[in-house]
Amino acid sequence: MKLLSREQAILEFNRRVLAQAQREDVPLLERLRYICILSSNLDEFFEVRYADILEASKTRGTGIGAQYLADVAKESHQLVEDQYRVFNDELGPQLRAAGIVILNHEERNNLQREWVAGFFQKQVQPLLVPIGLDPSHPFPQVANKTLNFIVRLGGRDAFGRDNDIAIVRIPRVLPRVIRLPDEVSEGQQAFVLLSSVIRAHLHELFPGREIKAFSQFRLTRDSDIEVDEDDVTDLRLALRSKMSTRQFGQAIRLEVVRSCPKDLSDFLLEQFDLSRHALFHVNGPVNLVRLSQLVDQAEGDHLRFAPYQPSWPEGLPQHGGMFDHLRRSDVMLHHPFESFDAVVQFLREAVYDPNVLAIKQTIYRTGSESVLMDLLLEAVRRGKEVLAVVELKARFDEEANINWAERLEALGAQVVYGIVGLKTHAKMMLVTRREGGRLRRYAHLSTGNYNPKTAKLYTDVGYLTSNPDITADVDNLFTQLSSMTQLKAARQLLLAPFNLQKALIRQMARVADAAREGKPARIVVKVNALTDEPLIRALIDAGQAGVEIDLIVRGACVLPPGVAGLTDRIRVRSVVGRMLEHTRVIYFRWGEHEHDEALYLSSADWMNRNMTRRIELAWPVRDAALRQRVIDECLIPYLMDGRDAWVQDSEGFYNRVGTEGHSAQQALMARYRAPL
């Protein structure tokens, strides 16, 4: 059975993001934010995924040829066309009606033009260095995703020569969106884009020359950092040296404004050695990502989502006593509906408890500012044994993670960088405490990252436990990551790249056997992406055996559901709402009794890289009440969602379920909202 195109699946997800920008029930500024999110997603698509298939197309036998690249480029172009149409034709007029305007030069009145001219002369022009091209002034290095102008000039330069092309690079330190003062805004919230400011005053950069044509342009480059880990002695130093050149990787995509003359776009394509497929003419500013600055500056609470205040987890002590509570029972934390502060409090109690002897934690994405990292630093100062397993290769977070690693090492923490060739993607924290002459361990496991900022935006499940089998498995895994000794057989955890994929396939086969025997047989999987072929084949086999299968896949899914005789028992849906769905849950049922079911929470998506090239974990939820809570909150509401859900067809396209029904996210927000 032929699977769907992964690139199509990624672009289809981004169409669902674009659809959020068209929803009338979403506040206006949040709709604009979805436009920004889509642009950011497309940047990463070209920087990473398209760059990979472009490279793969050069190798025989990959199945990726010129026609496939052209097809992906065509779909990408259409998505970008639709994005700018929504921005210009739908959001623009509605923003204007709400009193928020983005003024170009022609729309600005004399007072506004005067203010913009002063801003340009004082704040912008001193930072601009136009480069006229000639043999001694070659085409300048253009960094990834920066704003630039290309200008065709008439007349001769100061030395009597007729070199006619100039490049103006725009420094990143300049704001891309500028709000005009109220006194010149005529009662509106008036904004100007930096590109419009520079466009209106380009002539001031070239005195004595005629500007015949110009265009903004933006280049997207391959931004994946490749390090041969077998050939370096210090991964941290190797990555830091590579980061300095990330901005100048292979050119992948060129964006210019729609009015860009063909001779200028052709010139740029030649400079960057790009095909015409790589050229995107856009009907507006070349970087919609930066409009997030407008979203942040604009006023109007009614134009944004109402603030959400998560509740503290019910029954969990808020001011001490967390270890006593965990000795009695495990705790499930459902973020962002329940506060991530509970995780911070768990670590804080460990840091300041004199009976806690050791703290171990994986660090994948924490951000440049992190209360959790500050607490780990304090733990070292207090003399506790701290082991930090820092994943230096977490894409686009390399610098922040290197900086945290160096700060921890400087104080004396044990810092390791995982296993050569494998990313450490497992999210786990282990606390070892002396209690009455013995040592007891406590663990926090998570489907998400240790990042308090994204914990307010992503749905994830955290799990606090003192279960001796689980905590022993976690301790063994930390030992392996630090010492690289052979892992003891885990009692409870499933671990990639060792047994996670095989165990999931075995469980699916078990459910399939139950279906053949006429027993109730059910599989429900909630992940961010489904692209791993062995797992997909096992799902297809189970479906053909009679298992009813529901897949809740936020992003890319290459399994085509609903194909007669093959996948007609498999249903695929995606939920795209206010929060980014990030929870990973796996449910199996193979009979009528309570013990005929298993539920796992996991750090891993169902992708080949997660199963074979990463350290990942999945852990069982044995407590019947907590298992039912996961089902009731993370699975059933999403299968019933009639507002934010989309259903995939056998061709890989999606249709929205509805707009008026139940929303899983909104229901959970209402259930867990903190009292005023």
C-alpha positions as CSV (number, residue, x, y, z in Angstrom):
1,M,0.0,0.0,0.0
2,K,1.4,3.4,-1.0
3,L,1.7,5.9,1.8
4,L,1.1,9.6,1.5
5,S,3.7,12.2,0.8
6,R,5.3,13.5,4.0
7,E,5.8,16.9,2.4
8,Q,2.2,17.1,1.4
9,A,1.2,16.1,4.9
10,I,3.3,18.9,6.4
11,L,1.8,21.5,4.0
12,E,-1.7,20.2,4.7
13,F,-1.1,20.8,8.4
14,N,-0.2,24.4,7.6
15,R,-3.4,24.8,5.6
16,R,-5.2,23.9,8.8
17,V,-3.2,26.7,10.5
18,L,-4.2,29.1,7.8
19,A,-7.8,28.1,8.3
20,Q,-7.5,29.4,11.9
21,A,-6.7,32.8,10.5
22,Q,-10.1,32.7,8.7
23,R,-12.2,31.7,11.6
24,E,-14.8,34.3,12.6
25,D,-14.9,32.9,16.1
26,V,-11.2,33.6,16.7
27,P,-10.3,37.2,17.9
28,L,-8.9,39.3,15.2
29,L,-5.4,39.8,16.5
30,E,-5.1,36.1,17.2
31,R,-6.1,35.4,13.6
32,L,-3.2,37.7,12.5
33,R,-1.0,35.7,14.9
34,Y,-1.9,32.5,13.0
35,I,-0.7,34.2,9.8
36,C,2.6,34.7,11.6
37,I,2.7,31.2,12.9
38,L,2.2,29.9,9.4
39,S,5.1,31.9,8.1
40,S,7.3,30.6,10.9
41,N,6.3,27.1,10.1
42,L,7.0,27.5,6.4
43,D,10.4,29.0,7.2
44,E,11.3,25.8,9.1
45,F,9.8,23.7,6.4
46,F,12.2,25.2,3.9
47,E,15.2,25.5,6.3
48,V,15.0,21.8,7.3
49,R,12.6,19.5,5.4
50,Y,12.8,21.0,1.9
51,A,16.6,21.4,2.3
52,D,16.7,17.6,3.2
53,I,14.7,16.5,0.2
54,L,16.7,18.8,-2.1
55,E,19.8,17.1,-0.9
56,A,18.3,13.7,-1.2
57,S,17.2,14.4,-4.8
58,K,20.9,14.4,-5.7
59,T,21.3,10.8,-4.7
60,R,20.0,7.9,-6.9
61,G,17.5,5.5,-5.4
62,T,15.9,8.0,-3.0
63,G,12.7,8.3,-5.1
64,I,13.0,12.0,-5.0
65,G,13.4,13.5,-8.4
66,A,12.9,16.8,-10.2
67,Q,9.2,16.3,-10.7
68,Y,8.6,15.6,-7.0
69,L,10.5,18.7,-6.0
70,A,8.4,20.7,-8.6
71,D,5.2,19.3,-7.1
72,V,6.2,20.2,-3.6
73,A,7.2,23.7,-4.7
74,K,3.9,24.1,-6.6
75,E,1.9,23.2,-3.4
76,S,4.1,25.6,-1.4
77,H,3.5,28.4,-3.8
78,Q,-0.2,27.9,-3.7
79,L,-0.2,27.9,0.1
80,V,1.7,31.2,0.2
81,E,-0.6,32.7,-2.4
82,D,-3.6,31.8,-0.2
83,Q,-1.9,33.1,2.9
84,Y,-1.3,36.6,1.4
85,R,-4.9,36.6,0.0
86,V,-6.2,36.0,3.5
87,F,-3.9,38.7,5.0
88,N,-4.8,41.3,2.3
89,D,-8.4,40.6,1.6
90,E,-9.8,39.3,4.9
91,L,-7.7,40.4,7.8
92,G,-6.6,43.8,6.4
93,P,-10.1,45.3,6.0
94,Q,-11.2,43.8,9.3
95,L,-8.2,45.3,11.1
96,R,-8.9,48.6,9.5
97,A,-12.5,48.4,10.6
98,A,-11.2,47.8,14.2
99,G,-9.1,50.9,14.0
100,I,-5.8,49.2,13.3
101,V,-4.1,50.3,10.1
102,I,-0.8,49.5,8.4
103,L,0.0,52.6,6.3
104,N,2.1,52.5,3.2
105,H,3.7,55.7,1.9
106,E,0.8,56.6,-0.4
107,E,-1.7,56.3,2.5
108,R,0.3,58.4,4.9
109,N,-0.7,62.0,5.3
110,N,1.8,64.9,5.4
111,L,2.2,64.8,9.2
112,Q,2.8,61.0,9.2
113,R,5.2,61.3,6.3
114,E,7.1,64.0,8.2
115,W,7.3,61.7,11.3
116,V,8.4,58.7,9.3
117,A,11.1,60.9,7.6
118,G,12.5,61.9,10.9
119,F,12.4,58.3,12.2
120,F,14.3,57.2,9.1
121,Q,17.0,59.9,9.4
122,K,17.5,59.4,13.1
123,Q,16.9,55.7,13.7
124,V,17.4,53.9,10.4
125,Q,19.7,55.6,7.9
126,P,22.8,55.6,10.3
127,L,22.6,51.8,10.4
128,L,22.3,51.2,6.6
129,V,25.3,50.6,4.4
130,P,24.3,50.3,0.7
131,I,26.7,48.3,-1.4
132,G,27.2,49.2,-5.1
133,L,28.3,46.1,-7.0
134,D,31.4,46.1,-9.0
135,P,34.6,43.8,-9.2
136,S,35.9,45.3,-5.9
137,H,32.5,45.3,-4.3
138,P,31.2,41.7,-4.8
139,F,27.7,40.6,-3.9
140,P,27.6,40.7,-0.1
141,Q,26.8,37.8,2.2
142,V,23.1,37.6,2.8
143,A,22.2,36.0,6.1
144,N,19.3,33.6,6.5
145,K,15.8,35.2,6.7
146,T,17.1,38.8,6.8
147,L,15.4,41.7,5.1
148,N,17.3,43.2,2.1
149,F,16.7,45.5,-0.8
150,I,18.0,45.2,-4.4
151,V,18.1,48.4,-6.3
152,R,18.7,49.2,-10.0
153,L,20.2,52.6,-10.5
154,G,20.4,55.1,-13.3
155,G,23.2,57.5,-14.0
156,R,26.8,57.2,-13.0
157,D,28.5,56.8,-9.6
158,A,30.9,59.3,-7.9
159,F,33.7,57.8,-10.0
160,G,32.0,58.1,-13.3
161,R,31.1,54.5,-13.7
162,D,27.7,53.0,-14.7
163,N,27.5,50.1,-12.3
164,D,23.8,49.9,-11.8
165,I,23.0,47.3,-9.1
166,A,23.2,47.9,-5.3
167,I,22.2,45.9,-2.3
168,V,21.0,47.3,1.0
169,R,21.1,44.9,4.0
170,I,18.7,45.7,6.8
171,P,20.1,45.1,10.3
172,R,18.1,42.8,12.6
173,V,18.4,45.3,15.4
174,L,15.8,47.5,13.7
175,P,12.2,47.0,14.6
176,R,10.2,45.6,11.7
177,V,6.9,47.2,12.8
178,I,6.7,50.8,14.1
179,R,3.7,52.3,15.8
180,L,3.1,55.9,15.0
181,P,2.5,58.4,17.9
182,D,-1.1,59.0,18.8
183,E,-0.8,62.7,17.8
184,V,-0.3,61.8,14.1
185,S,-2.6,58.7,14.0
186,E,-5.9,60.4,13.6
187,G,-7.6,58.4,16.3
188,Q,-6.4,55.1,15.0
189,Q,-3.7,52.6,16.0
190,A,-1.4,53.4,13.0
191,F,1.6,51.3,12.2
192,V,4.2,51.4,9.5
193,L,6.5,48.6,8.4
194,L,10.2,49.1,8.3
195,S,10.3,48.0,4.7
196,S,7.8,50.7,3.8
197,V,9.9,53.3,5.7
198,I,13.1,52.3,3.8
199,R,11.2,52.1,0.5
200,A,10.0,55.6,0.8
201,H,13.5,56.9,1.5
202,L,15.7,54.7,-0.7
203,H,16.6,57.7,-2.8
204,E,18.4,59.3,0.2
205,L,20.8,56.4,0.3
206,F,21.9,57.0,-3.3
207,P,22.2,60.8,-3.8
208,G,22.8,61.8,-7.3
209,R,21.5,58.5,-8.7
210,E,18.1,57.7,-10.2
211,I,16.3,54.7,-8.7
212,K,14.9,52.9,-11.7
213,A,13.6,49.7,-9.9
214,F,13.9,48.0,-6.6
215,S,12.5,45.2,-4.5
216,Q,12.6,43.8,-1.0
217,F,14.0,40.3,-0.9
218,R,14.5,37.6,1.7
219,L,16.6,34.4,1.4
220,T,15.9,31.2,3.3
221,R,18.9,28.9,3.8
222,D,19.5,25.4,5.0
223,S,19.7,25.9,8.8
224,D,20.3,22.3,10.0
225,I,23.6,22.0,11.8
226,E,25.5,18.9,10.7
227,V,28.3,17.7,13.0
228,D,30.1,14.4,12.5
229,E,29.9,13.3,16.1
230,D,32.3,10.4,15.5
231,D,35.0,12.9,14.3
232,V,34.8,15.5,17.1
233,T,36.4,15.4,20.5
234,D,34.1,18.1,22.1
235,L,30.6,18.2,20.7
236,R,29.8,21.5,22.5
237,L,32.8,23.3,20.9
238,A,32.0,21.8,17.5
239,L,28.4,23.0,17.7
240,R,29.4,26.5,18.8
241,S,31.7,26.8,15.9
242,K,29.1,25.6,13.5
243,M,26.5,28.0,14.8
244,S,28.4,30.9,13.6
245,T,28.0,29.7,10.0
246,R,24.4,28.6,10.3
247,Q,23.2,31.9,8.9
248,F,25.0,31.2,5.6
249,G,24.0,27.6,4.7
250,Q,22.9,26.6,1.2
251,A,20.3,28.9,-0.3
252,I,16.9,27.2,-0.5
253,R,14.1,29.8,-1.2
254,L,14.0,33.4,-2.4
255,E,11.1,35.7,-1.6
256,V,10.6,39.0,-3.5
257,V,7.6,41.4,-3.7
258,R,5.2,40.9,-6.6
259,S,6.3,44.1,-8.3
260,C,9.9,42.9,-8.5
261,P,11.1,43.2,-12.1
262,K,12.1,40.0,-13.8
263,D,15.7,41.1,-14.5
264,L,16.2,41.8,-10.7
265,S,14.7,38.4,-9.6
266,D,16.7,36.6,-12.3
267,F,19.9,38.4,-11.1
268,L,19.2,37.2,-7.5
269,L,18.4,33.6,-8.6
270,E,21.7,33.5,-10.4
271,Q,23.6,34.9,-7.4
272,F,22.2,32.3,-5.1
273,D,22.2,29.5,-7.7
274,L,18.5,28.8,-7.3
275,S,16.0,27.4,-9.8
276,R,12.8,29.3,-10.7
277,H,10.8,26.9,-8.4
278,A,12.6,28.6,-5.5
279,L,11.3,32.0,-6.4
280,F,8.3,33.3,-4.4
281,H,6.6,36.5,-5.5
282,V,4.6,37.7,-2.5
283,N,1.8,40.2,-2.4
284,G,3.0,42.2,0.6
285,P,5.9,42.3,3.0
286,V,8.4,39.4,2.5
287,N,8.4,38.4,6.2
288,L,5.0,38.1,7.7
289,V,6.5,36.5,10.8
290,R,7.5,39.9,12.0
291,L,3.9,41.1,12.1
292,S,3.8,39.4,15.5
293,Q,5.3,42.7,16.7
294,L,2.1,44.4,15.6
295,V,0.1,41.8,17.5
296,D,2.1,42.5,20.6
297,Q,1.9,46.3,20.3
298,A,-1.7,46.7,19.3
299,E,-4.3,47.5,22.0
300,G,-7.7,45.9,22.5
301,D,-8.4,43.1,24.9
302,H,-11.5,42.1,22.8
303,L,-9.2,41.4,19.9
304,R,-7.3,38.7,21.7
305,F,-8.1,35.5,23.4
306,A,-9.2,36.1,27.0
307,P,-6.4,35.5,29.4
308,Y,-6.4,32.0,30.9
309,Q,-5.3,31.3,34.4
310,P,-4.7,27.5,35.0
311,S,-5.6,26.0,38.3
312,W,-3.3,24.3,40.7
313,P,-3.6,20.5,40.5
314,E,-6.4,19.4,42.9
315,G,-5.1,17.7,46.0
316,L,-1.5,18.5,45.4
317,P,0.0,20.6,48.3
318,Q,1.1,24.0,47.1
319,H,3.4,25.1,49.9
320,G,5.5,22.1,50.9
321,G,4.7,18.4,51.5
322,M,4.9,17.3,47.9
323,F,7.1,14.3,48.7
324,D,4.7,13.1,51.4
325,H,1.8,13.3,48.9
326,L,3.7,11.4,46.2
327,R,4.5,8.5,48.6
328,R,0.8,8.0,48.8
329,S,-0.2,8.3,45.2
330,D,0.9,9.3,41.7
331,V,-0.1,12.6,40.3
332,M,-1.1,13.5,36.7
333,L,-0.6,17.1,35.5
334,H,-2.5,18.2,32.5
335,H,-0.9,21.3,31.0
336,P,-1.7,24.1,30.2
337,F,-5.1,23.5,31.9
338,E,-3.3,22.8,35.2
339,S,-0.4,25.0,36.2
340,F,3.2,24.1,35.2
341,D,4.1,25.8,38.5
342,A,3.5,22.4,40.1
343,V,6.6,21.1,38.3
344,V,8.6,24.1,39.4
345,Q,7.4,23.6,42.9
346,F,8.5,19.9,42.8
347,L,12.0,21.0,41.8
348,R,12.0,23.9,44.3
349,E,11.1,21.6,47.2
350,A,13.9,19.2,46.1
351,V,16.5,22.0,45.9
352,Y,15.7,23.5,49.3
353,D,15.1,20.1,51.1
354,P,18.2,19.2,53.1
355,N,17.3,15.5,52.8
356,V,17.5,15.6,49.0
357,L,20.9,14.4,48.0
358,A,20.8,14.2,44.2
359,I,18.8,15.7,41.2
360,K,19.0,14.5,37.7
361,Q,17.3,16.1,34.7
362,T,17.2,16.0,30.9
363,I,17.3,19.4,29.2
364,Y,16.0,19.5,25.6
365,R,14.2,22.9,25.3
366,T,14.1,25.2,28.3
367,G,14.5,28.6,26.7
368,S,17.2,31.3,27.3
369,E,15.5,32.2,30.6
370,S,14.3,29.4,32.9
371,V,13.3,29.2,36.5
372,L,14.0,25.5,36.4
373,M,17.6,26.0,35.3
374,D,18.1,28.6,37.9
375,L,16.9,26.1,40.5
376,L,19.4,23.5,39.2
377,L,22.1,26.1,39.6
378,E,21.0,26.7,43.2
379,A,21.0,23.0,43.9
380,V,24.6,22.8,42.9
381,R,25.4,25.8,45.2
382,R,23.7,23.9,48.0
383,G,26.0,21.0,47.6
384,K,23.6,18.5,46.0
385,E,24.7,16.1,43.3
386,V,23.3,17.4,40.0
387,L,23.4,15.6,36.7
388,A,22.2,17.4,33.7
389,V,21.8,15.6,30.4
390,V,21.8,18.4,27.9
391,E,20.7,17.8,24.4
392,L,22.9,20.2,22.5
393,K,21.4,19.4,19.1
394,A,17.9,20.5,19.9
395,R,17.2,22.4,16.7
396,F,17.3,26.2,17.0
397,D,17.8,25.8,20.8
398,E,21.5,24.9,20.5
399,E,22.8,28.2,21.8
400,A,20.6,28.4,24.8
401,N,21.4,24.8,25.8
402,I,25.1,25.3,25.4
403,N,24.9,28.4,27.6
404,W,23.0,26.5,30.3
405,A,25.5,23.6,30.1
406,E,28.4,25.9,30.6
407,R,26.8,27.7,33.5
408,L,26.0,24.4,35.2
409,E,29.5,23.0,34.6
410,A,31.1,26.2,35.9
411,L,29.4,25.6,39.3
412,G,30.4,21.9,39.4
413,A,27.4,20.1,38.1
414,Q,27.9,16.9,36.1
415,V,26.9,17.7,32.5
416,V,26.8,15.2,29.7
417,Y,25.4,15.5,26.2
418,G,23.7,12.2,25.7
419,I,24.8,9.4,23.3
420,V,26.7,10.0,20.1
421,G,24.4,9.7,17.1
422,L,21.2,9.9,19.3
423,K,19.3,12.9,20.4
424,T,18.1,12.8,24.0
425,H,14.4,13.7,23.6
426,A,13.1,11.9,26.7
427,K,11.7,14.4,29.3
428,M,12.5,13.2,32.9
429,M,13.6,14.5,36.3
430,L,14.7,12.3,39.2
431,V,15.1,13.3,42.8
432,T,16.8,11.1,45.3
433,R,16.0,11.7,49.0
434,R,17.2,10.3,52.3
435,E,14.2,9.1,54.4
436,G,14.7,7.4,57.7
437,G,18.0,5.6,56.9
438,R,17.0,4.6,53.3
439,L,17.0,6.4,49.9
440,R,13.8,7.0,48.1
441,R,13.5,8.2,44.5
442,Y,10.8,10.5,43.0
443,A,10.4,11.1,39.3
444,H,8.7,13.6,37.0
445,L,8.1,12.3,33.4
446,S,6.6,14.4,30.7
447,T,5.3,14.4,27.1
448,G,6.6,18.0,26.7
449,N,9.6,20.2,27.4
450,Y,10.8,21.8,30.6
451,N,9.9,25.2,29.3
452,P,7.5,27.3,31.5
453,K,6.7,29.6,28.5
454,T,5.6,26.8,26.1
455,A,3.9,25.0,29.0
456,K,1.3,27.8,28.8
457,L,0.7,27.2,25.1
458,Y,1.2,23.5,24.5
459,T,-1.0,20.7,25.7
460,D,1.1,18.1,27.6
461,V,0.9,15.6,30.4
462,G,3.3,15.5,33.2
463,Y,3.5,12.6,35.7
464,L,4.8,12.6,39.2
465,T,5.5,9.3,40.9
466,S,7.5,7.5,43.5
467,N,6.8,4.1,42.0
468,P,10.0,2.1,42.8
469,D,10.0,0.3,39.4
470,I,9.5,3.4,37.3
471,T,12.0,5.5,39.3
472,A,14.6,2.6,39.2
473,D,14.1,2.5,35.4
474,V,14.6,6.3,35.2
475,D,17.7,6.1,37.3
476,N,19.1,3.3,35.1
477,L,18.5,5.4,32.0
478,F,20.3,8.4,33.5
479,T,23.2,6.0,34.4
480,Q,23.3,4.8,30.8
481,L,23.3,8.3,29.4
482,S,26.2,9.4,31.6
483,S,28.3,6.2,31.6
484,M,27.2,4.5,28.3
485,T,27.0,1.2,30.1
486,Q,24.7,-1.5,28.8
487,L,21.1,-0.8,30.0
488,K,19.5,-3.1,32.4
489,A,16.1,-4.5,31.2
490,A,13.5,-1.9,32.1
491,R,10.7,-3.0,34.4
492,Q,8.1,-0.5,33.4
493,L,9.5,2.0,30.8
494,L,9.6,1.4,27.0
495,L,12.7,3.0,25.6
496,A,13.8,4.0,22.2
497,P,15.9,3.1,20.3
498,F,15.9,-0.2,22.2
499,N,12.4,-1.7,22.6
500,L,9.8,1.1,22.1
501,Q,9.0,0.4,18.5
502,K,9.0,-3.4,18.9
503,A,6.8,-3.2,22.0
504,L,4.2,-1.0,20.3
505,I,4.2,-3.4,17.3
506,R,3.7,-6.4,19.7
507,Q,0.9,-4.6,21.5
508,M,-0.9,-3.9,18.2
509,A,-0.4,-7.6,17.2
510,R,-2.0,-8.6,20.5
511,V,-5.0,-6.4,19.9
512,A,-5.3,-7.8,16.4
513,D,-5.3,-11.4,17.7
514,A,-8.2,-10.4,20.1
515,A,-10.1,-9.0,17.1
516,R,-9.7,-12.2,15.2
517,E,-11.1,-14.0,18.3
518,G,-14.2,-11.8,18.3
519,K,-13.2,-9.8,21.4
520,P,-13.5,-6.1,21.8
521,A,-10.4,-4.6,20.1
522,R,-9.5,-1.0,20.1
523,I,-6.4,1.3,19.4
524,V,-6.4,5.0,20.0
525,V,-3.1,7.0,19.4
526,K,-2.6,10.7,20.0
527,V,0.7,12.1,18.6
528,N,2.1,15.0,16.8
529,A,3.2,13.1,13.7
530,L,2.7,9.6,12.2
531,T,5.4,8.8,9.6
532,D,7.1,5.7,10.8
533,E,6.5,2.9,8.3
534,P,6.9,-0.2,10.6
535,L,4.3,1.3,13.0
536,I,2.0,2.2,10.1
537,R,2.2,-1.3,8.7
538,A,1.3,-2.7,12.2
539,L,-1.7,-0.4,12.3
540,I,-2.8,-1.4,8.9
541,D,-2.5,-5.1,9.8
542,A,-4.5,-4.5,13.0
543,G,-7.2,-2.7,11.1
544,Q,-7.5,-5.5,8.6
545,A,-7.8,-8.0,11.5
546,G,-10.9,-6.0,12.7
547,V,-9.5,-3.6,15.2
548,E,-11.2,-0.2,15.4
549,I,-8.5,2.4,15.3
550,D,-8.6,6.1,15.9
551,L,-5.6,8.3,15.3
552,I,-5.4,11.9,16.6
553,V,-2.5,13.3,14.7
554,R,-1.9,17.0,15.0
555,G,0.6,17.4,12.1
556,A,1.9,15.1,9.4
557,C,0.2,11.8,8.9
558,V,1.2,9.6,5.9
559,L,-1.2,6.8,6.6
560,P,-4.2,7.0,4.2
561,P,-7.4,6.1,6.1
562,G,-10.6,4.8,4.7
563,V,-9.1,2.8,1.8
564,A,-11.5,-0.1,1.2
565,G,-10.2,-3.4,2.3
566,L,-7.0,-1.9,3.7
567,T,-7.6,0.9,6.1
568,D,-11.4,1.2,6.3
569,R,-11.4,0.7,10.0
570,I,-8.8,3.4,10.6
571,R,-9.9,7.0,11.2
572,V,-7.5,10.0,11.3
573,R,-8.3,13.4,12.7
574,S,-6.3,16.5,13.6
575,V,-7.2,19.1,16.2
576,V,-6.0,22.6,15.7
577,G,-7.1,25.1,18.3
578,R,-5.9,27.8,20.6
579,M,-3.3,25.5,22.2
580,L,-0.7,23.6,20.3
581,E,-1.6,19.9,20.7
582,H,1.5,18.2,22.0
583,T,0.2,15.3,24.2
584,R,1.3,11.8,23.2
585,V,-1.0,9.0,24.4
586,I,-1.3,5.4,23.3
587,Y,-4.2,3.2,24.2
588,F,-4.8,-0.5,23.6
589,R,-7.8,-2.7,24.4
590,W,-7.9,-6.4,23.7
591,G,-10.9,-7.7,25.7
592,E,-13.9,-6.9,28.0
593,H,-12.2,-6.7,31.4
594,E,-10.4,-3.8,33.1
595,H,-7.1,-5.7,32.9
596,D,-7.5,-6.1,29.1
597,E,-6.3,-2.6,28.4
598,A,-3.0,-0.6,28.5
599,L,-2.3,3.1,28.3
600,Y,1.0,4.7,27.8
601,L,2.2,8.3,27.9
602,S,5.2,9.1,25.8
603,S,7.8,11.6,24.8
604,A,8.0,10.1,21.3
605,D,6.1,10.8,18.1
606,W,5.5,7.9,15.7
607,M,8.3,8.9,13.4
608,N,11.3,6.9,12.3
609,R,13.8,9.3,13.9
610,N,12.0,9.0,17.3
611,M,12.1,5.3,17.2
612,T,15.6,4.7,15.9
613,R,17.7,7.9,16.4
614,R,16.6,9.3,19.7
615,I,16.5,8.5,23.3
616,E,12.7,8.4,24.0
617,L,10.5,6.9,26.6
618,A,7.0,5.7,27.2
619,W,5.6,4.8,30.5
620,P,2.4,2.9,31.5
621,V,-0.3,4.5,33.6
622,R,-1.1,1.6,35.9
623,D,-3.4,3.4,38.4
624,A,-7.0,2.8,37.1
625,A,-8.3,6.2,38.2
626,L,-5.5,8.1,36.5
627,R,-5.7,5.9,33.4
628,Q,-9.4,6.8,33.2
629,R,-8.6,10.4,33.7
630,V,-6.2,10.4,30.7
631,I,-8.9,8.7,28.6
632,D,-11.5,11.2,29.7
633,E,-9.3,14.3,29.1
634,C,-6.8,13.4,26.4
635,L,-8.7,11.0,24.1
636,I,-12.5,11.1,24.3
637,P,-12.9,14.9,24.1
638,Y,-10.7,15.0,21.0
639,L,-12.6,12.2,19.4
640,M,-15.8,14.1,20.1
641,D,-14.5,17.5,19.1
642,G,-16.8,19.2,16.6
643,R,-15.2,22.6,16.5
644,D,-11.4,22.4,16.2
645,A,-11.2,18.9,14.6
646,W,-10.4,18.0,11.0
647,V,-10.9,14.6,9.4
648,Q,-8.4,13.2,6.9
649,D,-9.5,11.5,3.7
650,S,-7.7,8.7,1.8
651,E,-6.0,11.2,-0.4
652,G,-4.4,13.1,2.5
653,F,-6.7,16.1,2.4
654,Y,-8.6,17.3,5.5
655,N,-12.2,18.6,6.0
656,R,-13.3,20.5,9.1
657,V,-15.7,18.5,11.3
658,G,-17.8,21.6,12.1
659,T,-17.7,25.0,13.7
660,E,-20.5,25.0,16.3
661,G,-19.9,21.8,18.3
662,H,-17.9,20.8,21.3
663,S,-14.3,22.0,21.6
664,A,-12.0,19.7,23.6
665,Q,-9.6,22.5,24.5
666,Q,-12.4,25.0,25.5
667,A,-14.1,22.3,27.6
668,L,-10.8,21.6,29.4
669,M,-10.1,25.3,29.9
670,A,-13.5,25.7,31.5
671,R,-13.1,22.7,33.7
672,Y,-9.7,23.7,35.1
673,R,-9.8,27.5,35.0
674,A,-8.6,28.9,38.3
675,P,-11.3,30.7,40.3
676,L,-11.2,34.5,40.3
